[in-house]
């Protein structure tokens, strides 16, 4: 059996009064594209910091590719590349110098071939000799991604890499990260854009107040958690009394009804016909991760696998 | 040399080299101003060692003061800057051992200290040429002194959370210790009380031992100075290593 890329067991961390992580356990298999979701303050960044060795857990254990992040930190850190959330940079150096120095920290000599490839993939080639200070925010973000990749880590963690980033960079970035994933790199992503997680990640963990409240395959979550919904625009615009109980909202002048399953639609259509209400427009709403997220964060059930 | 040390050392050298105008040239000019003013005022009135002009006496003290202050400035300012900007994570996330971290910062600080000291020495040659009687002592004290202050800079850089805290460290500790260490005078010219106080100042032994390298004469035996500086260096190094090992203020 292969080692999990990331194995976290019973990690606890307290900052003064605040219990940031309350015994978090989860494991990410090699080659997975994994999303770590949760509202601000849920503990995502603390968890990542523990993996990276920036923060020390009060108890519990974390391993990267089987290497303990404390006792076998050299091997663990060699196996890990982290793109931090904050837009940090060293103002003294150019992009290429930054990446060469970063390679040196990992003992990678004459890394220019790989550095050029990363620069190309992140559309940074013509900025290689520009000082970090002179780059725009989006460009600095790309350099952060490049820095995390200089030593070709098998496990890559991206902590909100697309926060405040324009559409073009998002697409460049995701194309590159997808490619890395296809080449066998394990990717862990935290993001506030749930559609990104839904599109990219095969498995999702949701963190809430320092606990994993949900951990499952993305497709399974969507199938299980999100209700099936249909938006109906009616003429005249009045929803028959018998259907009021199913209504869960409105959307652009249409009534949104929640269904147990699509078979229920038959009954809905029949009721409308009997009430003399005509359907002007109908849209089946596909469930998305946001629905699941909102449900879970509002405390509906724990579904830790 | 381990890869982590080599890369971090190189980065630290490159960092001050890129702003050499401010990190090397400026302190050389400052030392030159001290020399011009003090020698102009005191040359006629003070003779510390027989047969040695005051200006010549002043040169080694100024050189060593520059070595010490710049070694401290290098490690402390590098650390505080990267802490304040957050870029410290780039050296905390890679597989760099705390001992490599320590050695890289201290060695780079020593290089900057010695570079500035060398620069000060070269420009002061225009005004006075002190003899070089014991060059080996000179080298030993320059290296140990810059290493000691480099380590102190690491401690200050780790401890300080803001630039003004570091400035306080510099103004209330480093400056008084260097100015009251006999850069501008011999210990024997002080009243007995202040002579006694100076003997508790490790900076005095660094300056005095360094000056011995030039003149072959000093206020106290160079062996005593060497012993005290060595003890301070090892004690401070152990303390700094311990801070780094526990991750004090660096790893939460």
Interface residues (C-beta under 8 A of the other chain):
Chain A: X15 X49 X52 X53 X54 X55 X56 X73 X74 X75 X77 X78 X80 X82 X84 X86 X88 X89 X90 X91 X92 X93 X97 X101 X102 X103 X104 X105 X106 X107 X109 X147
Chain B: X2 X3 X4 X6 X7 X8 X10 X11 X14 X15 X18 X19 X82 X85 X86 X87 X89 X90 X91 X92 X93 X94 X95 X96 X97 X247 X251 X252
